[in-house]
């Protein structure tokens, strides 16, 4: 039971839910959805910090999402999307690393 719980909290379901909430928040212009997505991404980024190739970038991803929240609050949509784009690129890169193993 605990293995499944760890996979849900730190695995792809958490990454995808966080990503979906951030994109939905930006599309609907709802700040609280992006905040929830950023908070859900914190355990994932802390878990990914344990991998040597991801150690330098993983802690900054929730900061990018928090910055996107602030940009959305200030009605700077382009900047908000650019900050979320960093997380999208990281998730795609992580997917390629996982699938290549």
C-alpha positions as CSV (number, residue, x, y, z in Angstrom):
1,X,0.0,0.0,0.0
2,X,2.7,2.5,0.9
3,X,4.6,1.9,-2.4
4,X,1.5,2.9,-4.4
5,X,1.0,6.0,-2.1
6,X,4.6,7.1,-2.7
7,X,4.2,6.7,-6.5
8,X,1.0,8.8,-6.4
9,X,2.5,11.5,-4.3
10,X,5.9,11.7,-6.1
11,X,5.3,10.1,-9.4
12,X,3.7,10.8,-12.7
13,X,0.2,11.2,-11.4
14,X,1.3,14.2,-9.2
15,X,3.3,15.7,-12.1
16,X,0.3,15.4,-14.5
17,X,-2.2,16.7,-12.0
18,X,0.0,19.6,-11.1
19,X,0.6,20.4,-14.8
20,X,-3.1,20.2,-15.6
21,X,-4.0,22.5,-12.8
22,X,-1.4,25.1,-13.8
23,X,-2.6,25.0,-17.5
24,X,-6.2,25.1,-16.5
25,X,-5.5,28.0,-14.1
26,X,-3.8,30.0,-16.9
27,X,-6.5,29.3,-19.4
28,X,-9.3,30.2,-17.0
29,X,-7.2,33.0,-15.5
30,X,-7.7,31.6,-12.0
31,X,-4.8,32.2,-9.7
32,X,-5.8,29.7,-7.1
33,X,-5.5,26.8,-9.6
34,X,-2.0,27.7,-10.4
35,X,-1.2,28.0,-6.7
36,X,-2.6,24.5,-6.1
37,X,-0.5,23.2,-9.0
38,X,2.6,24.8,-7.6
39,X,2.0,23.3,-4.2
40,X,1.4,19.9,-5.6
41,X,4.7,20.1,-7.5
42,X,6.8,20.8,-4.4
43,X,7.0,17.1,-3.2
44,X,7.9,16.0,-6.8
45,X,10.7,18.6,-7.0
46,X,12.1,17.6,-3.6
47,X,12.0,13.9,-4.7
48,X,13.8,14.7,-8.0
49,X,16.5,16.6,-6.2
50,X,18.0,13.2,-5.2
51,X,19.0,12.5,-8.8
52,X,22.4,13.9,-9.7
53,X,21.4,15.0,-13.3
54,X,18.3,16.8,-12.0
55,X,19.6,18.2,-8.8
56,X,20.4,21.7,-10.1
57,X,17.0,22.4,-11.7
58,X,14.4,20.5,-9.7
59,X,14.2,22.9,-6.7
60,X,13.5,25.9,-9.0
61,X,10.4,24.4,-10.7
62,X,7.9,25.4,-7.9
63,X,9.5,28.8,-7.9
64,X,8.8,29.1,-11.6
65,X,5.2,28.1,-11.0
66,X,4.9,30.6,-8.1
67,X,6.3,33.3,-10.4
68,X,3.6,32.3,-12.9
69,X,1.0,32.8,-10.2
70,X,2.3,36.2,-9.5
71,X,2.4,37.1,-13.2
72,X,-1.2,35.9,-13.6
73,X,-2.2,38.0,-10.7
74,X,-0.6,41.0,-12.3
75,X,-2.3,40.1,-15.7
76,X,1.0,39.4,-17.5
77,X,-0.2,36.4,-19.4
78,X,2.8,36.0,-21.7
79,X,5.3,36.0,-18.8
80,X,3.1,33.5,-16.9
81,X,3.0,31.1,-19.9
82,X,6.8,31.5,-20.3
83,X,7.4,30.5,-16.7
84,X,5.1,27.5,-17.0
85,X,6.9,26.6,-20.3
86,X,10.0,25.9,-18.2
87,X,8.2,23.3,-16.3
88,X,6.7,21.8,-19.4
89,X,10.2,21.5,-21.0
90,X,11.5,19.9,-17.8
91,X,8.6,17.4,-17.7
92,X,9.2,16.4,-21.3
93,X,12.9,16.0,-20.6
94,X,12.2,13.9,-17.6
95,X,9.8,11.7,-19.7
96,X,12.5,11.2,-22.2
97,X,15.0,10.2,-19.5
98,X,12.6,7.7,-18.0
99,X,11.6,6.2,-21.3
100,X,15.2,5.9,-22.4
101,X,16.1,3.7,-19.5
